[in-house]
Amino acid sequence: NGVFALESNGLRILLRIGFGKEGSNYAASYRSVLSDLARELPDGTEDRIALHQRLRSHGLLLCKRSKPLCATCSLRPYCRHAHREG
């Protein structure tokens, strides 16, 4: 198993759907999410790249930091943020 690169969009999505815990800073949140995610990650490099790309795209288009488009999101049933927004 290789390393899984995670950028801010993916981190935000994974925190919102229940992986890891929001830490006191970005690094703490990052470590927490990767720790929770480790057992769920696909084994293959190509699958990990595809997951990274999907998370990044989803974060850029729908799961934005401010004003996310929760009403149109397929992850809404799993998302803590969407349930807070009503």
C-alpha positions as a printed NumPy array, in Angstrom:
array([[  0.   ,   0.   ,   0.   ],
       [  1.258,   3.417,  -0.967],
       [  0.624,   6.787,   0.536],
       [ -2.697,   8.49 ,  -0.138],
       [ -2.363,  12.173,  -0.996],
       [ -5.197,  14.255,   0.36 ],
       [ -5.74 ,  17.925,  -0.33 ],
       [ -8.111,  20.42 ,   1.282],
       [-11.203,  19.512,  -0.766],
       [-10.894,  15.83 ,   0.038],
       [-10.14 ,  16.542,   3.667],
       [-13.233,  18.728,   3.988],
       [-15.499,  16.103,   2.407],
       [-14.141,  13.248,   4.479],
       [-14.512,  15.23 ,   7.713],
       [-18.094,  16.112,   6.787],
       [-19.053,  12.488,   6.134],
       [-17.561,  11.225,   9.357],
       [-13.912,  10.311,   8.808],
       [-11.6  ,  11.648,  11.481],
       [-12.198,  14.579,  13.764],
       [-11.732,  18.263,  13.218],
       [ -8.459,  19.043,  14.945],
       [ -7.015,  22.199,  16.404],
       [ -5.254,  22.782,  13.093],
       [ -5.111,  21.475,   9.537],
       [ -2.318,  18.984,  10.271],
       [ -4.215,  17.415,  13.173],
       [ -7.377,  17.084,  11.088],
       [ -5.349,  15.616,   8.222],
       [ -3.736,  12.958,  10.429],
       [ -7.078,  12.058,  12.004],
       [ -8.815,  11.613,   8.649],
       [ -5.972,   9.553,   7.175],
       [ -5.955,   7.337,  10.257],
       [ -9.685,   6.619,   9.92 ],
       [ -9.499,   6.289,   6.153],
       [ -6.533,   3.895,   6.075],
       [ -8.619,   0.744,   6.493],
       [-11.079,   1.853,   3.779],
       [ -8.597,   2.828,   1.067],
       [ -8.365,   0.777,  -2.102],
       [ -5.096,  -1.117,  -2.522],
       [ -4.213,  -0.125,  -6.067],
       [ -2.423,   3.083,  -6.963],
       [ -4.789,   3.769,  -9.873],
       [ -7.826,   3.392,  -7.587],
       [ -6.278,   5.771,  -5.059],
       [ -5.59 ,   8.31 ,  -7.788],
       [ -9.194,   8.02 ,  -8.979],
       [-10.467,   8.506,  -5.415],
       [ -8.252,  11.564,  -4.975],
       [ -9.551,  13.041,  -8.24 ],
       [-13.199,  12.371,  -7.331],
       [-12.818,  13.942,  -3.893],
       [-11.066,  16.985,  -5.351],
       [-13.68 ,  17.455,  -8.06 ],
       [-16.576,  16.979,  -5.637],
       [-15.066,  19.549,  -3.285],
       [-14.505,  22.094,  -6.042],
       [-17.965,  21.711,  -7.568],
       [-20.339,  20.847,  -4.702],
       [-18.814,  20.49 ,  -1.254],
       [-17.356,  23.968,  -1.128],
       [-15.895,  25.459,   2.031],
       [-18.473,  28.237,   2.022],
       [-21.892,  27.867,   0.463],
       [-21.761,  24.142,  -0.332],
       [-24.469,  22.862,  -2.662],
       [-25.861,  20.307,  -0.209],
       [-29.301,  20.075,  -1.839],
       [-27.793,  18.504,  -4.966],
       [-25.165,  16.334,  -3.266],
       [-25.3  ,  12.543,  -3.487],
       [-23.431,  12.325,  -0.153],
       [-26.088,  14.336,   1.693],
       [-27.48 ,  11.309,   3.61 ],
       [-24.033,  10.723,   5.134],
       [-23.014,  14.334,   5.679],
       [-22.99 ,  15.99 ,   9.092],
       [-22.684,  19.424,   7.49 ],
       [-25.759,  18.958,   5.299],
       [-27.834,  17.923,   8.302],
       [-26.754,  21.044,  10.19 ],
       [-27.759,  23.215,   7.247],
       [-31.224,  21.671,   7.15 ]])
